Amino acid sequence: METSEMEEKMEVEVIQNSMENISIFPCHHEEEAAVAGPPHEALFVVLTYLPLYELLAMSEVCKSLRHTVNNDVLQWLVVQGPLNWRLSDEILVKLSSKMNGKLTTLGLISCVKITDSALLKVIRNNPLINTLHIPGCIGLSPEGIIKAVEILSKQNKTLKSLQLAGIYSIKKEHLETLHSHLKLNSSDPQNQNQPLLYHEYRNSSSHLPASDRQIDVGMCPRCNQVRVVFECAKVLCNIKDKKSKWFRECKGCCVCIPRCAQCGGCMDYLEQEETACMDILCSECWLHLPKCDFCNKPYCKRHAHQQTVSPGSSGFLCDVCQDVSQDFYVIG
């Protein structure tokens, strides 16, 4: 067996043992129990909304929280980084079995190893699921997703939210079938609520991106591909003057229409400005953001926390320039 295969097998065994025992951190709660008081009651409410990694961490805080995680039936299962790339079909089925059929929210964020068989097994065993978020789960097929939605639509009749962004194998005919199961009519104004803006969708602090739409993907009017379709955040682009020839429709996916990571507005390719975080900004947003003292590139709002305070200056250094400066001092 090759080394990479052995390492992968060991990682799977570690994560399985961790999840089965609800433990991934060293246990200190027995030693601290004598000096620490009971947790606030609000923490027990918070547990039902935590992603898996944070849930495992909370189970190590004290005995009472650990007992709650181990024995209470939780209705929320969200797996994201850093555990998403390790999650296998077997582990997912074992985790969902702890819910005793009470699961209402299933979020698998870029869990690339999950296949149709595991997803359908979880769906059949949890008919109360009303939120299904599986963006970036490229191991799933369109047929498997359609079957899952069909089951939930029949059992629960109220699938409130379905997110499929990043699963590029879904075609127009698949989307139409999903709409039929969700009883959506794309021409119905009630299914076109608040416009979906690129910067708000992208900068959402939630592990389940906020959107009031029942399904997050649609047909891009530019490329006719099934992707997340954004409205433009620019005021002028949303003023439809039939007499004006300068007006251009800029609704579409981010592949067809480049958008500013800061304001969500559409941009010409010549208008794009570089950032220290590799996102793109419009010229106006770029001008108003603080810049790195060395390379003169800003961070967008989403990555502003990566700034490093520059010694002897009121500005900052980006990650790249910080590494370069450290190498310079070491060599010097």
Solvent accessible surface area in square Angstrom, and as a share of the most:
residue,aa,sasa,rsa
1,M,154,0.69
2,E,118,0.53
3,T,94,0.55
4,S,71,0.46
5,E,87,0.39
6,M,97,0.43
7,E,98,0.44
8,E,85,0.38
9,K,113,0.48
10,M,119,0.53
11,E,60,0.27
12,V,38,0.22
13,E,80,0.36
14,V,86,0.49
15,I,3,0.02
16,Q,30,0.13
17,N,84,0.43
18,S,16,0.10
19,M,3,0.02
20,E,83,0.37
21,N,89,0.46
22,I,7,0.04
23,S,26,0.17
24,I,51,0.26
25,F,69,0.29
26,P,96,0.60
27,C,72,0.43
28,H,94,0.42
29,H,11,0.05
30,E,122,0.54
31,E,138,0.62
32,E,85,0.38
33,A,55,0.43
34,A,100,0.77
35,V,132,0.76
36,A,59,0.46
37,G,58,0.55
38,P,127,0.80
39,P,28,0.18
40,H,134,0.60
41,E,140,0.63
42,A,51,0.40
43,L,59,0.29
44,F,65,0.27
45,V,97,0.56
46,V,65,0.37
47,L,2,0.01
48,T,48,0.28
49,Y,128,0.49
50,L,32,0.16
51,P,7,0.04
52,L,5,0.03
53,Y,69,0.26
54,E,67,0.30
55,L,14,0.07
56,L,0,0.00
57,A,36,0.28
58,M,38,0.17
59,S,0,0.00
60,E,17,0.08
61,V,79,0.45
62,C,26,0.15
63,K,119,0.50
64,S,47,0.30
65,L,0,0.00
66,R,54,0.20
67,H,112,0.50
68,T,16,0.10
69,V,9,0.05
70,N,54,0.28
71,N,89,0.46
72,D,74,0.38
73,V,59,0.34
74,L,12,0.06
75,Q,92,0.41
76,W,47,0.17
77,L,4,0.02
78,V,1,0.00
79,V,0,0.00
80,Q,40,0.18
81,G,41,0.40
82,P,69,0.44
83,L,9,0.04
84,N,22,0.12
85,W,116,0.41
86,R,69,0.25
87,L,0,0.00
88,S,23,0.15
89,D,38,0.20
90,E,93,0.42
91,I,3,0.02
92,L,0,0.00
93,V,34,0.20
94,K,83,0.35
95,L,8,0.04
96,S,5,0.03
97,S,74,0.48
98,K,80,0.34
99,M,11,0.05
100,N,103,0.53
101,G,21,0.20
102,K,100,0.42
103,L,0,0.00
104,T,33,0.19
105,T,12,0.07
106,L,0,0.00
107,G,0,0.00
108,L,0,0.00
109,I,34,0.17
110,S,45,0.29
111,C,0,0.00
112,V,64,0.37
113,K,68,0.29
114,I,0,0.00
115,T,55,0.32
116,D,35,0.18
117,S,78,0.51
118,A,3,0.02
119,L,0,0.00
120,L,25,0.12
121,K,106,0.45
122,V,0,0.00
123,I,0,0.00
124,R,125,0.46
125,N,82,0.42
126,N,1,0.00
127,P,49,0.31
128,L,85,0.42
129,I,0,0.00
130,N,33,0.17
131,T,21,0.12
132,L,0,0.00
133,H,9,0.04
134,I,0,0.00
135,P,19,0.12
136,G,15,0.14
137,C,0,0.00
138,I,118,0.60
139,G,35,0.34
140,L,5,0.03
141,S,35,0.23
142,P,14,0.09
143,E,110,0.49
144,G,5,0.05
145,I,1,0.00
146,I,25,0.13
147,K,82,0.35
148,A,0,0.00
149,V,0,0.00
150,E,39,0.17
151,I,20,0.10
152,L,0,0.00
153,S,17,0.11
154,K,139,0.59
155,Q,89,0.39
156,N,32,0.16
157,K,159,0.67
158,T,77,0.45
159,L,5,0.02
160,K,134,0.57
161,S,21,0.13
162,L,1,0.00
163,Q,6,0.03
164,L,1,0.01
165,A,20,0.15
166,G,26,0.25
167,I,7,0.04
168,Y,145,0.55
169,S,54,0.35
170,I,5,0.02
171,K,90,0.38
172,K,112,0.48
173,E,101,0.45
174,H,32,0.14
175,L,6,0.03
176,E,96,0.43
177,T,49,0.29
178,L,1,0.01
179,H,35,0.16
180,S,71,0.46
181,H,46,0.20
182,L,14,0.07
183,K,172,0.73
184,L,30,0.15
185,N,85,0.43
186,S,72,0.47
187,S,87,0.56
188,D,46,0.24
189,P,107,0.67
190,Q,146,0.65
191,N,49,0.25
192,Q,108,0.48
193,N,75,0.39
194,Q,130,0.58
195,P,70,0.44
196,L,13,0.06
197,L,31,0.16
198,Y,38,0.15
199,H,34,0.15
200,E,103,0.46
201,Y,36,0.14
202,R,37,0.14
203,N,39,0.20
204,S,34,0.22
205,S,125,0.81
206,S,53,0.34
207,H,50,0.22
208,L,19,0.10
209,P,34,0.21
210,A,71,0.55
211,S,38,0.24
212,D,76,0.39
213,R,54,0.20
214,Q,52,0.23
215,I,13,0.07
216,D,3,0.02
217,V,10,0.06
218,G,17,0.16
219,M,59,0.26
220,C,0,0.00
221,P,75,0.47
222,R,119,0.44
223,C,40,0.24
224,N,102,0.53
225,Q,75,0.33
226,V,11,0.06
227,R,59,0.21
228,V,15,0.09
229,V,9,0.05
230,F,6,0.03
231,E,38,0.17
232,C,4,0.03
233,A,33,0.26
234,K,67,0.28
235,V,113,0.65
236,L,114,0.57
237,C,21,0.12
238,N,82,0.42
239,I,88,0.45
240,K,147,0.62
241,D,66,0.34
242,K,204,0.87
243,K,191,0.81
244,S,22,0.14
245,K,200,0.85
246,W,154,0.54
247,F,51,0.21
248,R,110,0.40
249,E,81,0.36
250,C,5,0.03
251,K,69,0.29
252,G,0,0.00
253,C,1,0.01
254,C,62,0.37
255,V,96,0.55
256,C,35,0.21
257,I,7,0.04
258,P,15,0.09
259,R,4,0.02
260,C,0,0.00
261,A,3,0.02
262,Q,45,0.20
263,C,43,0.26
264,G,0,0.00
265,G,0,0.00
266,C,1,0.00
267,M,6,0.03
268,D,81,0.42
269,Y,156,0.59
270,L,180,0.89
271,E,51,0.23
272,Q,53,0.24
273,E,54,0.24
274,E,115,0.52
275,T,4,0.02
276,A,19,0.15
277,C,20,0.12
278,M,172,0.77
279,D,26,0.14
280,I,58,0.29
281,L,0,0.00
282,C,7,0.04
283,S,39,0.25
284,E,119,0.54
285,C,20,0.12
286,W,48,0.17
287,L,122,0.61
288,H,145,0.65
289,L,31,0.15
290,P,82,0.52
291,K,41,0.17
292,C,4,0.02
293,D,76,0.39
294,F,149,0.62
295,C,45,0.27
296,N,82,0.42
297,K,68,0.29
298,P,0,0.00
299,Y,7,0.02
300,C,1,0.00
301,K,139,0.59
302,R,116,0.42
303,H,35,0.16
304,A,42,0.32
305,H,145,0.65
306,Q,59,0.26
307,Q,63,0.28
308,T,46,0.27
309,V,120,0.69
310,S,11,0.07
311,P,119,0.75
312,G,95,0.91
313,S,50,0.32
314,S,127,0.82
315,G,23,0.22
316,F,10,0.04
317,L,21,0.10
318,C,4,0.02
319,D,65,0.34
320,V,100,0.58
321,C,9,0.05
322,Q,40,0.18
323,D,80,0.41
324,V,78,0.45
325,S,30,0.19
326,Q,93,0.41
327,D,86,0.44
328,F,137,0.57
329,Y,164,0.62
330,V,127,0.73
331,I,149,0.76
332,G,95,0.92
